[in-house]
Amino acid sequence: MNEETFNLSIRKFLKHVGVSSQREIEHAVDKAVEAGTLEGTESFPAVMTLEVDGLNLKVEFDGKIQLE
């Protein structure tokens, strides 16, 4: 196994997930604020599930998205 290749591929994947997830959340919030279904002061529980086929890995991460 090449540790450098392994670590770089994990970092690339996590960066993609982070950037894409943030964009999706921001879009959903903007859409809800425009529709009048959010005031912009709410907070939401959030769950991210990481699954890696071939490793039998499934892990959930819990957090909170706060608008104010």
N, C-alpha and C positions, 0 to 999 in steps of 0.2 A: 504494500500500500504506500502511496506517495502522500505523506502528511500535508505537504504544501498544497497539492492539488485538492485534497480532501477539504482542508480548511478554507481554501479560496472558494470552492463550490458551495460550501455551507454558507459562507458570508454573502456570496452573490444571491443565493436563494433567499436568505433572510432579509437582505436589502430589498429585493423585489417584493417580498411579502409585505414588508413594512411600508414601503412607498405606495404600493397598490392598495393596501388596506386603508391607509390614511386618506387617499384620494376617494375611495368608495364611501368612507364615513363622512367626509366633508361634503360630498355630493348629496348624500342622503339627508344630512342636516340642512343644507341649503335649500333643498327641495321641500322639506317639511316646514321650514321657516317661511318660505315663499307661499306655501299652501295655507299657512296660518295654523297648522297643527302643533307647532312648537313656539314657545315664547323666546327661547334662547337662553333660558336659565336652568334648564333641566339637567339631570345626570342620568346615565343609563348603565345598567350592568352589562358587561360584555364578556364573551367567551371566545377564545381562539382555540381551535383544535388542530393539532399537528399530527398528521399521519404519514408514515413512511412505509410504503409497501416493501416487502422483502426483509424488513427488519422487525416486523411485528410490533411496531411502535405506534401508539396512539396516546397522546397526552393533551390534556386540556389546561389552558391558562385562563384564569379569571381576572377581571379588572373592572374599572369603571371609567366611562367617558363622561366628563363634566363639561358643560357648556359655559359655565360661569364660576 
